[in-house]
Amino acid sequence: MSGEVAEHSAGLDAVVAPGKYLTRQQTLLRLFFATYWLVVFTGAIRKWLFPTNQIFYLLQDIPLAIAYLYALWTGLFTRFFLALGVASLCAVLIAHGLLQVVLIDLPIKVLVIGLHNYIFYLPMLLIFPLAMTAEGRKKYIRWNLLLNLPMTLLVVAQSRSSATAFINRTTALKGFGGLGGDLARGTGTFNFVSFYALWLAIVFALCMGEWLIPQERRACGKLLLVASTLGALLSTAVSGERSSLGYAAIVMVVAIFAAATLRAFRPLMITGGILLFAPGILLISAILSPTMLRAFEARTTNAGNVQNSKGRILNLLTGFIPQRFDPLGAGLGVGSDASHVGEIDAYQATYTLDETDLPRTIDELGTFTGSFYDLMRMGMAVGVVLLGVYLLVWQRYPHPLLLSVMVCMDLYIGDLTRNSTMTATQTFLAASFVLGALYFPQINLAATPNLPHPETVYA
């Protein structure tokens, strides 16, 4: 462990004693997991206990704020190019928001909410990676896979219950439909379908990463891995959410690429076997929740829905291109849900601007600042994937690549500025895992200069 301290202390302005450094890492790791657990269960607290109390959306901000203050106090945060990028982006957004207050009378309340959604979660990328050692990453994997077991049971129960059942309750007091009849799409402990779909995709990515490495390097036992993998596939089938299916398909493609890159026959066969098991999962889904499966099938194959999906994909591919010249924009934060709390039909109020994030941020920030923000975000998305590929080749560690693809997808299509409390937090927790693998390698490369060929590892 002292080798890790020496190797990575270059990322800090001052080198601290190894004992103090490790203690501070552990404190940051506890705050990391405090944030994680609140993200997972804030929706449950809101929808089942306090459905009309919006303030509970900020629960995970408490450990995050403590983590930021602790990092400033101890100096435990990275100063590399990522910090410069975060600082530059924050400065530009604050300056533009203040300009909008002066020139277009943007309400201070909306500006503060907008700055919170755009900026507050970015520093996670500067502090949490320094706590994500190899052991920290294993804990993250284990907890996600363990939590997925009861979550699968919950989602199956939700798929078998009516939209008005308490188990399907959301902050709107009724489950999210879009499936026809008295059905609600599964949300697990979250209070919105996209929040759960992102979490489920991260879990499935971690499962596939575990399958792709030798058993002695895994974070969990084989029984938990098998159960969690089957649970993730089953949840995808019965959730009724198209994005879950899309995420799962992307994870499988990336897993096959990773197995081929590792040139290891066994993980390639395991990945193919999971694909072959898909009909069995569909059969189990048909037995457990036949109505939901039929509705999900209709939703994905209906001509109108297919056309709608094609339109969305086309919009996503071109959404970062400004559609009109507007130097100031509608106002930073106008497209955030929290800015419209208390209004009639507040949920739909954000749709006065574009539905998807990249064009909506241009609507809010104007042509120049909005395009700058989008390009920074897209650059981060590409960068994290390239880092995942690098770690796969360098460390033969597939988890960062699988997670980086999920991070990339959410940076490009996710509602990071509209629902930051749930989407940005999950995205940056996963990104911290990827960056942590760069700072703290999964294997001691210096001690193993002549690694065996991957094929012999799986022999």
C-alpha positions as CSV (number, residue, x, y, z in Angstrom):
1,M,0.0,0.0,0.0
2,S,2.9,2.4,0.7
3,G,3.9,1.9,-2.9
4,E,0.5,3.2,-4.0
5,V,1.0,6.3,-1.8
6,A,4.4,7.0,-3.3
7,E,3.2,6.3,-6.9
8,H,0.2,8.6,-6.7
9,S,1.3,11.3,-4.4
10,A,2.4,13.2,-7.5
11,G,-1.2,14.1,-7.9
12,L,-1.1,16.2,-4.7
13,D,0.6,19.5,-4.0
14,A,2.1,18.2,-0.8
15,V,3.1,14.7,0.2
16,V,1.6,13.6,3.5
17,A,2.7,10.8,5.7
18,P,1.5,7.4,4.5
19,G,-0.5,6.7,7.7
20,K,-2.4,10.0,7.5
21,Y,-2.9,9.6,3.8
22,L,-4.5,6.2,4.2
23,T,-6.7,7.5,7.1
24,R,-7.9,10.4,4.9
25,Q,-8.6,8.0,2.0
26,Q,-10.8,5.9,4.3
27,T,-12.8,8.9,5.4
28,L,-13.4,9.9,1.8
29,L,-14.4,6.3,1.0
30,R,-17.0,6.4,3.8
31,L,-18.4,9.6,2.4
32,F,-18.4,8.0,-1.1
33,F,-20.6,5.2,0.2
34,A,-22.8,7.5,2.2
35,T,-23.5,9.3,-1.0
36,Y,-24.1,6.0,-2.8
37,W,-26.6,4.7,-0.3
38,L,-28.5,7.9,-0.2
39,V,-28.7,8.0,-4.0
40,V,-30.2,4.5,-4.0
41,F,-32.7,5.1,-1.2
42,T,-33.6,8.7,-1.5
43,G,-36.3,7.8,-4.0
44,A,-37.8,5.3,-1.6
45,I,-37.8,7.8,1.2
46,R,-39.5,10.4,-1.0
47,K,-42.1,8.2,-2.8
48,W,-43.1,5.9,0.1
49,L,-42.7,8.2,3.1
50,F,-42.7,11.9,2.1
51,P,-44.0,12.1,-1.5
52,T,-44.8,15.8,-1.3
53,N,-41.6,16.9,0.3
54,Q,-39.2,18.0,-2.4
55,I,-36.3,18.9,0.0
56,F,-35.4,15.2,0.4
57,Y,-34.1,15.3,-3.2
58,L,-31.0,16.9,-1.6
59,L,-30.2,14.2,0.9
60,Q,-27.1,13.0,-0.9
61,D,-25.8,16.5,-1.0
62,I,-25.1,16.3,2.7
63,P,-22.2,13.8,2.6
64,L,-21.0,15.4,-0.7
65,A,-20.7,18.8,0.9
66,I,-18.9,17.2,3.9
67,A,-16.6,15.4,1.4
68,Y,-15.8,18.7,-0.4
69,L,-15.0,20.5,2.8
70,Y,-12.9,17.6,4.1
71,A,-10.9,17.5,0.8
72,L,-10.2,21.2,1.0
73,W,-9.2,20.9,4.6
74,T,-6.8,17.9,4.0
75,G,-5.7,18.8,0.5
76,L,-6.8,15.4,-0.8
77,F,-7.9,16.2,-4.3
78,T,-6.4,16.0,-7.7
79,R,-4.7,19.0,-9.3
80,F,-4.3,17.5,-12.8
81,F,-5.8,18.7,-16.1
82,L,-9.3,17.5,-15.0
83,A,-9.3,20.0,-12.1
84,L,-8.4,22.8,-14.6
85,G,-11.3,21.7,-16.9
86,V,-13.8,21.6,-14.0
87,A,-12.6,25.0,-12.7
88,S,-12.8,26.6,-16.2
89,L,-16.3,25.2,-16.8
90,C,-17.5,26.5,-13.4
91,A,-16.1,29.9,-14.0
92,V,-17.8,30.2,-17.4
93,L,-21.2,29.0,-16.1
94,I,-21.2,31.4,-13.1
95,A,-20.2,34.4,-15.3
96,H,-22.8,33.6,-17.9
97,G,-25.5,33.1,-15.2
98,L,-24.7,36.5,-13.6
99,L,-24.8,38.1,-17.0
100,Q,-28.3,36.6,-17.6
101,V,-29.5,38.0,-14.2
102,V,-28.4,41.5,-15.4
103,L,-29.5,41.4,-19.0
104,I,-32.6,39.2,-19.1
105,D,-33.8,39.4,-15.4
106,L,-33.1,35.7,-14.7
107,P,-34.5,35.1,-11.2
108,I,-31.8,34.5,-8.6
109,K,-33.6,31.4,-7.3
110,V,-33.5,29.8,-10.8
111,L,-29.9,30.8,-11.2
112,V,-28.9,29.1,-7.9
113,I,-30.8,25.9,-8.8
114,G,-29.2,25.9,-12.2
115,L,-25.7,26.4,-10.9
116,H,-26.4,23.6,-8.4
117,N,-27.4,21.2,-11.1
118,Y,-24.6,22.2,-13.4
119,I,-21.7,22.6,-11.0
120,F,-22.3,21.0,-7.5
121,Y,-21.5,17.4,-8.6
122,L,-18.5,18.0,-10.8
123,P,-16.0,18.1,-7.8
124,M,-16.8,14.5,-7.2
125,L,-14.4,13.7,-10.0
126,L,-11.6,15.5,-8.2
127,I,-11.8,13.8,-4.8
128,F,-13.5,10.4,-4.9
129,P,-11.1,8.8,-7.3
130,L,-8.4,9.3,-4.7
131,A,-10.4,7.0,-2.4
132,M,-11.1,4.4,-5.0
133,T,-8.2,2.1,-4.4
134,A,-8.4,-1.6,-5.5
135,E,-10.1,-2.5,-2.2
136,G,-12.5,0.5,-2.5
137,R,-13.5,-0.6,-6.0
138,K,-14.1,-4.2,-4.8
139,K,-16.4,-2.8,-2.1
140,Y,-18.3,-0.8,-4.7
141,I,-18.7,-4.0,-6.9
142,R,-19.8,-6.2,-4.0
143,W,-22.4,-3.7,-2.6
144,N,-23.9,-3.2,-6.1
145,L,-24.2,-6.9,-6.8
146,L,-25.6,-7.7,-3.3
147,L,-28.2,-4.9,-3.5
148,N,-29.3,-6.1,-6.9
149,L,-30.7,-9.3,-5.3
150,P,-33.5,-7.7,-3.2
151,M,-33.9,-5.0,-5.9
152,T,-34.7,-7.7,-8.5
153,L,-37.4,-9.1,-6.2
154,L,-38.8,-5.6,-5.7
155,V,-38.9,-4.9,-9.5
156,V,-40.6,-8.3,-10.2
157,A,-43.2,-7.5,-7.5
158,Q,-43.7,-4.0,-9.1
159,S,-44.2,-5.6,-12.6
160,R,-46.9,-7.9,-11.1
161,S,-48.8,-5.0,-9.4
162,S,-51.1,-2.4,-10.7
163,A,-50.0,1.2,-11.4
164,T,-52.0,2.4,-8.3
165,A,-50.5,-0.2,-5.9
166,F,-48.4,1.3,-3.1
167,I,-45.3,-0.6,-4.3
168,N,-45.5,1.3,-7.6
169,R,-46.0,4.6,-5.9
170,T,-43.9,7.5,-7.1
171,T,-43.8,11.2,-6.0
172,A,-46.7,11.6,-8.5
173,L,-48.5,9.0,-6.3
174,K,-49.0,6.7,-9.2
175,G,-46.6,4.5,-11.1
176,F,-45.1,5.6,-14.5
177,G,-47.1,4.2,-17.4
178,G,-46.5,4.3,-21.1
179,L,-47.3,0.6,-21.4
180,G,-51.1,0.6,-21.7
181,G,-53.6,-0.7,-19.3
182,D,-53.0,-0.6,-15.5
183,L,-49.3,-1.2,-15.7
184,A,-46.3,0.8,-14.4
185,R,-42.7,0.6,-15.4
186,G,-40.4,-0.7,-12.7
187,T,-38.4,1.9,-10.7
188,G,-37.1,-0.2,-7.8
189,T,-36.2,2.0,-4.9
190,F,-35.9,5.0,-7.2
191,N,-38.8,7.4,-7.9
192,F,-38.3,7.6,-11.7
193,V,-37.6,5.0,-14.4
194,S,-34.5,6.6,-15.9
195,F,-32.8,6.7,-12.5
196,Y,-33.4,3.0,-12.0
197,A,-32.4,2.1,-15.5
198,L,-29.0,3.8,-15.1
199,W,-28.4,2.1,-11.8
200,L,-29.3,-1.3,-13.3
201,A,-27.0,-0.7,-16.3
202,I,-24.1,0.0,-13.9
203,V,-24.8,-3.2,-12.0
204,F,-24.9,-5.3,-15.2
205,A,-21.7,-3.7,-16.4
206,L,-20.0,-4.6,-13.1
207,C,-21.3,-8.2,-13.4
208,M,-19.9,-8.6,-16.9
209,G,-16.6,-7.1,-15.7
210,E,-16.4,-9.8,-13.0
211,W,-17.0,-12.5,-15.5
212,L,-14.1,-11.3,-17.6
213,I,-11.4,-11.6,-15.0
214,P,-9.9,-14.7,-13.3
215,Q,-11.8,-15.9,-10.2
216,E,-9.0,-15.0,-7.8
217,R,-9.2,-11.4,-8.9
218,R,-12.9,-11.0,-8.5
219,A,-14.6,-8.9,-5.8
220,C,-17.3,-11.5,-5.1
221,G,-17.9,-15.3,-5.1
222,K,-19.3,-17.2,-8.0
223,L,-22.8,-17.7,-6.4
224,L,-23.3,-14.0,-5.9
225,L,-22.1,-13.3,-9.4
226,V,-24.4,-15.8,-11.0
227,A,-27.4,-14.6,-9.0
228,S,-26.8,-10.9,-9.6
229,T,-26.2,-11.4,-13.4
230,L,-29.5,-13.4,-13.7
231,G,-31.2,-10.8,-11.6
232,A,-30.0,-7.9,-13.8
233,L,-31.2,-9.7,-16.9
234,L,-34.5,-10.6,-15.3
235,S,-35.0,-7.0,-14.1
236,T,-34.3,-5.7,-17.6
237,A,-37.0,-7.9,-19.0
238,V,-39.7,-7.1,-16.5
239,S,-38.9,-3.4,-15.9
240,G,-40.8,-2.3,-19.0
241,E,-38.1,0.3,-19.7
242,R,-36.6,0.4,-23.2
243,S,-33.5,2.2,-22.1
244,S,-32.7,-0.7,-19.8
245,L,-32.8,-3.1,-22.8
246,G,-30.6,-0.7,-24.8
247,Y,-28.1,-0.4,-22.0
248,A,-27.9,-4.2,-21.5
249,A,-27.3,-4.7,-25.2
250,I,-24.5,-2.1,-25.2
251,V,-22.9,-3.7,-22.2
252,M,-22.9,-7.1,-23.9
253,V,-21.3,-5.7,-27.1
254,V,-18.5,-4.0,-25.0
255,A,-18.0,-7.1,-23.0
256,I,-17.5,-9.1,-26.2
257,F,-15.0,-6.5,-27.3
258,A,-13.2,-6.6,-24.0
259,A,-13.0,-10.4,-24.0
260,A,-11.6,-10.4,-27.6
261,T,-9.1,-7.7,-26.6
262,L,-7.9,-9.8,-23.6
263,R,-7.6,-12.8,-26.1
264,A,-9.0,-15.0,-23.4
265,F,-11.2,-17.9,-24.5
266,R,-13.1,-18.6,-21.3
267,P,-14.6,-15.1,-20.7
268,L,-15.5,-15.0,-24.4
269,M,-17.4,-18.2,-24.0
270,I,-19.1,-17.0,-20.8
271,T,-20.2,-13.8,-22.5
272,G,-21.6,-15.9,-25.4
273,G,-23.3,-18.2,-22.9
274,I,-25.1,-15.3,-21.3
275,L,-26.5,-14.3,-24.7
276,L,-27.6,-17.9,-25.2
277,F,-29.4,-17.8,-21.8
278,A,-31.6,-14.9,-22.9
279,P,-34.4,-17.1,-24.1
280,G,-34.5,-18.7,-20.7
281,I,-34.8,-15.3,-19.0
282,L,-37.7,-14.4,-21.4
283,L,-39.4,-17.6,-20.4
284,I,-39.0,-16.9,-16.7
285,S,-40.2,-13.3,-17.3
286,A,-43.3,-14.7,-19.2
287,I,-44.1,-16.9,-16.2
288,L,-43.6,-14.2,-13.5
289,S,-45.1,-11.2,-15.3
290,P,-46.8,-12.2,-18.7
291,T,-48.8,-8.9,-19.0
292,M,-45.7,-6.8,-18.4
293,L,-43.6,-8.7,-21.0
294,R,-46.4,-8.5,-23.6
295,A,-46.7,-4.7,-23.0
296,F,-42.9,-4.3,-23.1
297,E,-42.8,-6.2,-26.4
298,A,-45.6,-4.1,-27.9
299,R,-43.8,-0.9,-26.7
300,T,-40.5,-1.9,-28.4
301,T,-42.1,-3.2,-31.7
302,N,-45.1,-1.0,-32.2
303,A,-44.6,0.9,-35.5
304,G,-45.3,4.3,-33.8
305,N,-42.9,3.6,-31.0
306,V,-40.2,2.4,-33.4
307,Q,-40.6,5.6,-35.4
308,N,-40.5,7.7,-32.2
309,S,-37.3,5.9,-31.1
310,K,-35.7,6.6,-34.5
311,G,-36.6,10.2,-34.2
312,R,-35.1,10.4,-30.7
313,I,-31.8,8.7,-31.8
314,L,-31.5,11.2,-34.8
315,N,-32.2,14.1,-32.4
316,L,-29.5,12.8,-30.0
317,L,-26.9,12.6,-32.8
318,T,-27.5,16.2,-33.8
319,G,-28.7,17.7,-30.6
320,F,-25.4,19.5,-29.8
321,I,-25.7,21.5,-33.0
322,P,-27.3,25.0,-32.3
323,Q,-30.6,25.4,-34.2
324,R,-30.7,29.2,-34.0
325,F,-28.5,32.0,-33.0
326,D,-29.1,33.2,-29.4
327,P,-26.1,34.7,-27.6
328,L,-27.7,34.8,-24.1
329,G,-30.3,31.9,-23.9
330,A,-33.4,31.5,-21.9
331,G,-31.6,31.4,-18.6
332,L,-29.4,29.0,-16.7
333,G,-31.6,26.6,-14.7
334,V,-34.9,27.3,-16.6
335,G,-34.8,23.7,-17.8
336,S,-34.3,22.2,-14.3
337,D,-37.2,20.4,-12.7
338,A,-36.5,22.0,-9.3
339,S,-36.9,25.5,-10.7
340,H,-40.6,24.8,-11.3
341,V,-41.5,23.3,-7.9
342,G,-44.9,24.6,-6.9
343,E,-46.1,25.4,-10.4
344,I,-49.1,23.8,-12.0
345,D,-47.9,20.7,-13.9
346,A,-44.3,21.4,-12.8
347,Y,-43.0,18.3,-14.4
348,Q,-43.9,19.4,-17.9
349,A,-42.7,23.0,-17.3
350,T,-39.1,22.0,-18.2
351,Y,-40.4,20.9,-21.7
352,T,-40.9,24.5,-22.7
353,L,-37.3,23.9,-23.7
354,D,-36.0,20.8,-25.5
355,E,-36.6,17.5,-23.8
356,T,-33.0,16.2,-24.1
357,D,-30.0,17.6,-22.3
358,L,-27.6,18.8,-25.0
359,P,-30.0,20.9,-27.0
360,R,-31.7,22.1,-23.8
361,T,-28.4,23.4,-22.4
362,I,-27.9,25.4,-25.5
363,D,-31.5,26.7,-25.1
364,E,-30.6,27.8,-21.5
365,L,-27.1,29.1,-22.0
366,G,-27.2,30.5,-25.5
367,T,-25.2,29.6,-28.6
368,F,-21.7,30.3,-27.4
369,T,-21.7,29.2,-23.7
370,G,-24.1,26.3,-24.4
371,S,-21.9,25.0,-27.2
372,F,-18.9,25.3,-25.0
373,Y,-20.6,23.3,-22.2
374,D,-21.7,20.6,-24.6
375,L,-18.3,20.3,-26.2
376,M,-16.7,20.0,-22.8
377,R,-19.2,17.3,-21.8
378,M,-18.8,15.4,-25.0
379,G,-15.0,15.6,-24.7
380,M,-15.3,14.2,-21.2
381,A,-17.5,11.4,-22.5
382,V,-15.0,10.4,-25.2
383,G,-12.1,10.8,-22.8
384,V,-13.5,8.4,-20.2
385,V,-14.1,5.7,-22.8
386,L,-10.5,6.1,-24.1
387,L,-9.3,5.8,-20.6
388,G,-11.4,2.6,-20.2
389,V,-9.7,1.1,-23.3
390,Y,-6.3,2.1,-22.0
391,L,-6.9,0.4,-18.6
392,L,-8.2,-2.7,-20.4
393,V,-5.0,-3.0,-22.4
394,W,-2.6,-1.8,-19.7
395,Q,-4.1,-3.6,-16.7
396,R,-6.2,-6.2,-18.3
397,Y,-9.0,-4.8,-16.2
398,P,-12.4,-4.7,-18.0
399,H,-14.6,-3.0,-15.4
400,P,-13.4,0.6,-16.2
401,L,-14.3,0.2,-19.9
402,L,-17.7,-1.3,-19.2
403,L,-18.5,1.5,-16.7
404,S,-17.0,4.2,-18.9
405,V,-19.4,3.3,-21.7
406,M,-22.3,3.8,-19.2
407,V,-20.8,7.1,-18.1
408,C,-20.3,8.2,-21.8
409,M,-23.9,7.4,-22.6
410,D,-25.2,9.4,-19.7
411,L,-22.9,12.3,-20.4
412,Y,-24.3,12.3,-23.9
413,I,-28.0,11.5,-23.4
414,G,-28.6,11.7,-19.7
415,D,-30.5,14.4,-17.9
416,L,-27.5,15.7,-15.9
417,T,-28.8,19.2,-15.8
418,R,-32.5,18.5,-15.3
419,N,-32.3,15.8,-12.6
420,S,-28.7,16.1,-11.4
421,T,-29.4,14.8,-7.9
422,M,-29.9,11.3,-9.2
423,T,-28.4,11.1,-12.7
424,A,-25.2,13.2,-12.3
425,T,-24.5,11.6,-8.9
426,Q,-24.7,8.1,-10.2
427,T,-22.7,9.0,-13.3
428,F,-19.8,10.6,-11.4
429,L,-19.7,7.9,-8.8
430,A,-19.1,5.4,-11.7
431,A,-16.6,7.8,-13.3
432,S,-14.7,8.0,-10.0
433,F,-14.3,4.2,-10.2
434,V,-12.8,4.5,-13.6
435,L,-10.4,7.3,-12.6
436,G,-9.5,5.4,-9.4
437,A,-8.3,2.5,-11.5
438,L,-5.9,4.9,-13.2
439,Y,-4.5,6.3,-9.9
440,F,-4.4,2.9,-8.2
441,P,-3.8,0.0,-10.6
442,Q,-5.7,-3.2,-10.1
443,I,-2.4,-5.1,-10.3
444,N,1.1,-4.2,-9.2
445,L,2.7,-3.6,-12.5
446,A,6.2,-2.9,-11.1
447,A,6.3,-6.2,-9.3
448,T,5.1,-8.2,-12.3
449,P,7.1,-6.9,-15.3
450,N,6.6,-10.1,-17.3
451,L,2.9,-10.9,-17.0
452,P,1.8,-14.2,-18.4
453,H,-0.2,-14.3,-21.6
454,P,-3.9,-13.8,-20.8
455,E,-4.8,-17.2,-22.2
456,T,-2.6,-18.9,-19.6
457,V,-4.3,-17.0,-16.8
458,Y,-7.7,-18.7,-17.6
459,A,-6.2,-22.1,-18.2
